[in-house]
Amino acid sequence: MNYSSLTNLAVVACPGGEVFADEVILHLEAGHLRNFELMTGELAARYNLDTHTVAERINFINHALSPVQYGSGKTDGFKTPRFKTAARFSLFSNGEVKAEILESIRGKDTYIVQDVENHYPVPFNEGKVRQVLSVNDHLMTTFVTVDAVRQAGAGQVTLVMPIYPYSRQHKKKGREGLTASRVGKILESLGVNRIITLDIHSREIVNAFNCLRLENLHASYQIIRSLARLPGLVLNDDFVVVSPDTGAVDRNKFYATALKKPLALLYKERDYSRVSKDALENNICEIKLLGNVKGKTVFMADDMLGTGGTLLKAMQFLKEQGAGKVIAAISLPLFSGEAISYFDAAYKAGLFYRIIGTNAIYHEAVLQREWYITVNITKLFAQTICRLHQGLSLSSLLDNRDAIIKLFAET
């Protein structure tokens, strides 16, 4: 690891993404400490020096390159770089948002963190105002933050968005916009060089940009590790992976291959003359099953859960087909509208056993539910940021099959 280069890394947290950014920074600091200790140990052994002397020399170089960050404290031990950049966000009475960067980031590799689906009150005006923002409000905050960072002279600008906004608007069937593509092109025009996101809804979006690069991370390793730790769950012959629809086949085929279990498929027929009103009244008119779930533990994985209507119908159908425990894994658990109350009722009715979701979206209410298990993916984002900053390969993070194989070899 090039320790000196980390003094040139800056993290700017938008109000909606501050919780996520703070956790990412904790992992950046822990990883930096771990690698610092490894490096000092290796150099001390190679050059026949004591570790304090090696640490002092590393700190000397870092201090010379970045005196603001390394100008105080002990000289012969680990010194944590200050990754988070101070910023001020103002909310005006007419709804306009202003972003100000409060320290120099000129030439720095800057990462802006935003959670556009955070629908809890977020702070503005130095904490004097707390406001619940819509996706569009968060998106506008992102735009003004990118502009402020660019105006401050940042070098590379990377946008860290665990959920990509408008990702479900990626197909053009008639007189409608390709908004998923348009959002990315707006960000590209503002000067964003790269976007880091999680399980983007459609691969088509990745190819929608001119020069902007999109890194699409996957939480499959973290989800499988959490699944394997569920109490009383045995991954034996009575375990089957079920794709909840045809669009999720590739994702569930990956899980079935990793777990070495059979794959079944649900096919949903929809009546498009009916308009979906909520989770309970949607346009699914019939579900068909390809495979056998009778008496088996069922595992389903999907990228996104909105109101939850499709998943609830799938769970009810699987129970009607004789399934035992039903477990779902969701990368982006939105729980829009009254979704949490619907799943409360479904859990009481015995329609499912557990839902595994990531912390890509900030939630408070769902974390209190017995049926919900949260998976922390901030370390994955921290590793990605660290590797990108140092120009290292992301291959093992983008394709984590080897890590999954190693996980089962250790259990």
C-alpha positions in Angstrom: 0.0 0.0 0.0 1.2 3.5 -0.9 0.7 5.2 2.5 1.7 8.6 1.3 -1.0 8.6 -1.4 -3.7 8.2 1.1 -3.1 11.7 2.3 -4.5 12.8 -1.1 -7.9 11.0 -0.5 -10.9 13.1 0.5 -14.4 11.9 1.4 -17.3 14.4 1.2 -20.6 13.2 2.8 -23.9 14.6 1.5 -26.5 14.9 4.3 -28.3 11.7 3.1 -25.1 9.7 2.9 -23.4 10.8 6.1 -24.2 7.6 8.1 -22.9 5.4 5.3 -19.8 7.6 4.8 -18.9 7.5 8.4 -19.0 3.7 8.4 -16.9 3.5 5.2 -14.3 5.9 6.8 -14.0 3.6 9.9 -13.2 0.7 7.5 -10.7 2.8 5.6 -9.0 3.7 8.9 -9.0 0.1 10.1 -7.6 -1.2 6.8 -4.9 1.5 6.8 -3.9 0.5 10.3 -3.7 -3.2 9.4 -1.6 -2.6 6.3 0.6 -0.1 8.2 1.4 -2.7 10.8 2.2 -5.3 8.1 4.4 -2.9 6.2 6.4 -1.8 9.2 6.9 -5.4 10.2 8.1 -6.4 6.8 10.4 -3.4 6.3 11.8 -3.8 9.8 12.7 -7.5 9.1 14.1 -6.7 5.7 16.4 -3.8 6.7 17.2 -5.1 10.2 15.5 -2.1 11.9 13.0 -1.9 14.8 9.4 -1.1 14.0 9.4 2.2 15.8 12.2 3.5 13.5 10.4 2.3 10.4 7.2 3.9 11.5 9.0 7.2 12.3 10.5 7.3 8.8 7.1 6.6 7.1 5.5 9.3 9.2 8.4 11.7 8.2 7.6 11.1 4.5 3.9 11.6 5.1 4.5 14.7 7.2 6.6 16.2 4.4 3.9 15.6 1.9 0.9 16.6 4.0 1.9 18.7 7.0 -1.7 19.6 7.8 -2.7 16.0 8.5 0.6 14.8 10.0 1.8 17.9 11.9 1.1 16.8 15.5 1.2 13.9 17.8 3.7 11.0 18.2 6.2 10.4 15.4 7.0 6.7 15.9 3.5 5.1 15.7 0.5 4.9 13.5 -1.1 8.2 12.5 -4.6 8.0 11.0 -5.0 10.2 7.9 -8.1 12.4 8.1 -10.2 11.2 5.2 -13.5 13.1 5.9 -13.6 16.6 4.4 -15.6 19.3 6.2 -18.6 20.5 4.3 -21.6 22.8 5.0 -25.0 22.2 3.5 -27.6 25.0 3.7 -31.4 24.6 3.1 -33.2 27.8 2.1 -36.9 28.6 2.7 -37.7 28.1 -0.9 -36.2 24.6 -1.0 -32.9 25.4 -2.6 -29.8 23.6 -1.3 -26.3 25.0 -1.2 -23.1 23.0 -0.7 -19.8 24.5 0.6 -16.5 22.7 0.9 -14.8 24.1 4.1 -11.2 23.0 3.4 -8.8 22.6 0.5 -9.3 19.6 -1.7 -7.4 21.0 -4.7 -6.0 18.1 -6.7 -7.3 15.5 -4.3 -9.0 12.2 -5.3 -12.4 13.0 -4.0 -15.3 10.6 -3.1 -18.8 12.0 -2.6 -21.1 9.7 -0.7 -24.9 9.9 -1.1 -27.9 7.8 -0.2 -30.8 9.0 -2.3 -33.2 6.7 -0.6 -32.6 8.0 2.9 -36.1 9.2 4.0 -35.2 10.1 7.5 -34.6 13.7 8.7 -31.1 14.8 7.7 -29.3 17.9 9.0 -28.8 21.2 7.3 -27.7 24.7 8.4 -25.1 23.3 10.8 -27.7 21.0 12.4 -30.2 23.7 13.1 -32.7 22.3 10.5 -33.6 18.6 9.9 -35.5 17.8 6.8 -36.9 14.7 5.2 -35.9 14.6 1.6 -37.3 12.9 -1.5 -35.2 11.1 -4.1 -35.3 14.2 -6.2 -34.2 16.4 -3.3 -31.3 14.1 -2.6 -30.4 14.0 -6.3 -30.4 17.9 -6.5 -28.2 17.9 -3.3 -25.8 15.5 -5.2 -25.7 17.9 -8.2 -24.8 20.9 -6.1 -22.2 18.9 -4.1 -20.5 17.7 -7.3 -20.4 21.3 -8.6 -19.0 22.6 -5.3 -16.3 19.9 -5.3 -15.4 20.7 -8.9 -15.3 24.4 -8.1 -13.0 23.7 -5.2 -10.4 22.2 -7.7 -10.7 18.5 -6.9 -8.8 16.0 -9.0 -10.7 12.8 -9.8 -14.4 12.9 -8.6 -16.0 9.6 -7.7 -19.7 9.4 -6.7 -20.4 6.7 -4.1 -24.1 5.9 -4.5 -25.1 2.5 -2.9 -28.4 2.7 -4.9 -28.4 4.3 -8.3 -31.4 6.7 -8.7 -34.1 6.0 -11.4 -32.5 2.7 -12.2 -35.9 1.1 -12.9 -36.4 3.6 -15.8 -34.0 1.9 -18.1 -36.2 0.7 -20.9 -38.1 2.6 -23.6 -41.4 1.1 -24.6 -43.1 4.1 -25.9 -43.1 7.9 -25.4 -41.1 7.8 -22.2 -37.7 8.9 -21.1 -34.6 6.8 -20.4 -34.2 8.5 -17.1 -31.6 6.1 -15.7 -29.3 7.0 -18.6 -30.1 10.7 -18.4 -29.2 11.0 -14.7 -25.8 9.5 -15.3 -25.2 11.8 -18.3 -26.1 14.8 -16.1 -23.6 13.7 -13.5 -21.0 13.1 -16.2 -21.5 16.6 -17.6 -21.0 18.0 -14.1 -17.6 16.4 -14.0 -18.1 13.0 -12.2 -15.4 10.6 -13.4 -16.7 7.4 -11.8 -19.7 6.0 -9.9 -19.6 3.2 -7.4 -22.9 1.5 -6.8 -24.4 -1.8 -5.6 -26.4 -4.3 -7.8 -27.6 -1.9 -10.4 -31.1 -2.8 -11.6 -30.0 -3.2 -15.3 -26.7 -3.9 -17.0 -27.9 -1.6 -19.8 -27.2 1.4 -17.6 -23.5 0.6 -17.4 -23.2 1.1 -21.2 -25.1 4.4 -21.2 -22.2 6.8 -20.7 -19.5 8.4 -22.9 -16.5 8.4 -20.6 -17.9 7.9 -17.1 -17.1 4.5 -15.6 -19.6 2.7 -13.4 -18.3 0.1 -10.9 -21.2 -2.3 -10.0 -20.5 -4.1 -6.7 -22.2 -7.2 -5.5 -23.2 -8.2 -1.9 -23.4 -11.9 -2.6 -20.5 -12.9 -0.4 -21.8 -10.9 2.6 -25.3 -12.3 2.0 -24.1 -15.9 1.8 -22.0 -15.5 4.9 -25.1 -14.2 6.8 -27.3 -17.0 5.4 -24.8 -19.6 6.6 -25.0 -18.2 10.1 -28.8 -18.4 10.5 -29.6 -20.5 13.6 -31.1 -23.9 12.8 -30.5 -23.6 9.1 -28.9 -26.6 7.4 -27.7 -26.4 3.8 -28.6 -30.0 2.9 -30.6 -31.7 0.2 -33.7 -30.0 1.4 -32.5 -26.6 0.4 -33.4 -25.1 -3.0 -32.7 -21.7 -4.6 -35.7 -20.1 -6.3 -35.6 -17.3 -8.8 -38.6 -15.0 -8.0 -39.0 -14.1 -11.7 -37.3 -14.5 -15.1 -35.3 -11.2 -14.6 -33.6 -12.6 -11.5 -32.5 -15.9 -13.0 -28.8 -15.0 -13.5 -28.5 -13.7 -9.9 -30.1 -16.8 -8.4 -28.1 -19.1 -10.7 -25.0 -17.6 -9.2 -26.3 -18.4 -5.7 -27.3 -21.9 -6.7 -23.9 -22.5 -8.2 -22.0 -21.1 -5.2 -24.2 -23.1 -2.7 -24.2 -26.1 -5.0 -28.0 -26.4 -4.7 -30.8 -26.9 -7.3 -32.4 -23.9 -8.9 -36.2 -23.5 -9.4 -38.0 -20.7 -11.2 -41.2 -18.7 -10.6 -42.9 -17.4 -13.7 -45.4 -14.6 -13.2 -48.2 -13.8 -15.6 -49.3 -10.2 -15.5 -52.5 -8.4 -16.6 -51.2 -5.1 -17.9 -54.7 -3.8 -18.2 -54.7 -3.6 -14.4 -52.8 -0.8 -12.6 -50.8 -1.8 -9.6 -52.1 0.2 -6.6 -49.9 -1.1 -3.7 -48.2 -4.2 -2.5 -51.5 -6.1 -2.1 -53.2 -5.0 -5.3 -50.8 -5.5 -8.2 -51.2 -6.8 -11.7 -49.9 -10.4 -11.1 -52.7 -12.7 -12.2 -51.0 -16.1 -12.1 -47.8 -17.7 -10.9 -46.3 -20.9 -12.1 -43.4 -22.9 -10.6 -40.7 -24.7 -12.5 -39.1 -27.1 -10.0 -39.9 -28.7 -6.6 -40.1 -26.9 -3.3 -42.3 -29.2 -1.2 -40.9 -29.7 2.2 -37.8 -27.7 1.3 -36.1 -24.6 2.7 -36.4 -21.9 -0.1 -33.9 -19.1 -0.7 -34.7 -16.3 -3.1 -32.5 -13.4 -4.1 -33.5 -10.1 -5.8 -31.8 -6.8 -6.3 -34.6 -4.4 -5.1 -37.6 -4.5 -2.8 -40.0 -1.6 -3.2 -43.5 -2.0 -1.8 -42.9 -5.7 -1.7 -46.0 -6.9 -3.5 -44.3 -9.2 -5.9 -42.2 -10.8 -3.2 -45.2 -11.3 -0.9 -47.2 -13.0 -3.6 -44.2 -15.3 -4.4 -43.8 -16.2 -0.7 -47.5 -17.0 -0.4 -47.4 -19.1 -3.6 -44.4 -21.1 -2.4 -46.0 -21.8 1.0 -49.1 -23.1 -1.0 -46.8 -25.4 -2.9 -45.6 -26.9 0.4 -42.3 -25.0 1.0 -40.9 -25.1 4.5 -38.8 -22.0 5.5 -38.8 -19.2 3.0 -35.8 -16.9 3.1 -35.3 -13.8 0.9 -32.1 -11.8 0.2 -32.5 -8.2 -1.0 -29.5 -6.0 -2.0 -31.5 -2.8 -2.0 -34.3 -3.0 0.6 -36.3 0.2 0.0 -39.4 -0.9 1.9 -41.4 1.9 0.3 -44.8 3.0 1.5 -46.5 0.6 3.9 -44.2 -2.3 3.0 -42.9 -3.0 6.6 -46.4 -3.4 7.9 -47.3 -5.8 5.1 -44.2 -7.9 5.9 -45.1 -7.8 9.6 -48.5 -9.4 8.7 -46.9 -11.9 6.3 -44.4 -13.0 9.0 -47.2 -13.5 11.6 -49.0 -15.6 9.0 -45.9 -17.7 8.5 -45.3 -16.8 4.9 -41.5 -16.4 5.4 -38.7 -17.0 7.9 -36.2 -14.3 7.3 -35.3 -11.4 5.0 -31.6 -10.6 4.6 -31.0 -7.0 3.4 -28.0 -4.7 3.2 -27.4 -1.3 4.7 -27.0 0.2 1.3 -30.2 2.2 2.3 -30.5 3.8 5.7 -33.3 2.3 7.8 -34.3 2.5 11.4 -37.8 0.9 11.7 -37.0 -2.3 9.8 -33.9 -3.0 11.9 -36.2 -3.6 14.9 -38.0 -6.5 13.2 -37.3 -10.0 14.3 -37.7 -11.2 10.7 -35.1 -8.8 9.3 -31.3 -9.4 9.2 -29.0 -6.5 8.1 -25.8 -7.1 6.2 -23.1 -4.4 6.4 -21.5 -3.7 3.0 -19.6 -0.6 4.0 -16.3 -2.6 4.2 -16.8 -3.6 0.6 -17.1 0.0 -0.5 -14.1 1.0 1.6 -12.0 -1.7 -0.1 -13.2 -0.5 -3.5 -12.3 3.1 -2.7 -8.9 2.1 -1.4 -8.1 0.0 -4.4 -9.3 2.6 -6.9 -7.3 5.4 -5.1 -4.1 3.3 -5.4 -4.8 2.1 -9.0 -5.2 -1.5 -8.0 -7.4 -4.1 -9.6 -11.1 -4.6 -8.5 -11.5 -8.0 -10.1 -11.7 -10.0 -6.8 -14.3 -7.5 -5.5 -16.4 -7.5 -8.7 -16.3 -11.3 -9.0 -16.3 -12.7 -5.5 -16.6 -16.4 -6.3 -13.2 -17.3 -5.0 -14.0 -15.6 -1.7 -17.3 -17.6 -1.4 -15.4 -20.9 -2.1 -12.9 -20.0 0.6 -15.8 -19.2 3.0 -17.3 -22.7 2.6 -13.9 -24.3 2.8 -13.4 -22.7 6.2 -16.8 -23.8 7.6 
